[in-house]
């Protein structure tokens, strides 16, 4: 009996290593298969990816359900049952990608390629690599019979990239919210850093800004350009653009932003570190606003985390060079801090523009404002404990994900992405998108450990 026990103990590390190797191989295989499926949005055609996932999970004995809102716009939901003693854990990803023009690529966008330690292809980083890792973890749980206190739900989402007014996620949450109802969830949105062949930081996205577009339109008296008038719509619009662009909204330090900056102050350059410490020490009001502006000049990404932003992105005016236009319109993209009400933001913009002859139109967010997520949770602790020796910190994204929709329905969502280099980040939504193969290998075992710690009995 003792000899058998010793033999089993000696074999355990080999068994664990084989499990990890299987996880990595499966993740890479799924990632390649998903990249090869062109789900560019528009039009999406996500049903082809949903059916691939359905077949792959079926081979593992995992049933799934397809949800179609319109045409081929299809999401997949699969569930491993726990004992029900705790509420579910959701693993979420999106299976559509932004379009890719092959002219600017050195590789074929929808032909996955391993090259120089990277996996290339549209969706490698955003975010079919993460989908593949979540699939592999789900299969691992099923294959090993891991006892679960929570249901583990896998949600492969359609229509994340387009942001159309009729949104797939809205339809699903209206028609079948029970499919994805959970206490905790993991999605994209984080910004984990891969450097010199290892993970340097895990930035757990626990808050994000709200996306909102608006247009401002100035109207004036049209006429011949040889007879200038004071009532020139284009000139009026230009003044409004300048006022809005020059305005700096107040700096707000929510707990997530503060926690992130505290950690960044430890490792940033001396100049940036000093600017961060000034922000953290400043009193609320003009002193903190000035400190935030100084930090934004040195580190624009950090500065964008601290305040609402309004950025001009498009102009439309006139049809002939010698004709004064009757109207002129500018489009602005607005990013609101977590919890900020759209109506309050618009009221501030009207005050800044300060011109009753300018019309402001906007499409408000479809959900209520959502504040920052708590970080004193079992899931966040698991994210820290599963990466010994790695700096793990809360993070507030200046961008927006569909996590906000789940958060509005009561789920505590975090963004935990596969690590990428700074160069990889620049390629997301761009040319020659890629993810480090070693980073993807590291991520799937990290994700597996988080899931087991959070959902396991």
Secondary structure, DSSP 8 states (H G I E B T S, - for coil): -HHHHHHHHHHHHHHHHHHHHHHHHHHHHHHHHHHTS--BTTT--THHHHHHHHHHHHHTT--EEEEEEETTEEEEEEEE---SSS--EEEEEE--B----GGG-SS-TTS-EEETTEEESTTTTTTHHHHHHHHHHHHHHHHHT--BSS-EEEEEES--SS--SS-HHHHHHHH-GGGT--SEEEES----EEETTEEEEEEEEEEE-EEEEEEEEEE---EETTS--S--HHHHHHHHHHHHHH--------HHHHHHHHHHHHHS-HHHHHHHHHHHHS-TTHHHHHHHHHHHHH-HHHHHTSS-EEEEEEEEE-SSTTEE-SEEEEEEEEEE-TT--HHHHHHHHHHHH--TTEEEEE---SS-------S-SHHHHHHHHTSTTSEEEEEEESS--THHHHHHTT-EEEE----B-HHHHHHTTSSS-EEEHHHHHHHHHHHHHHHHHHHB-
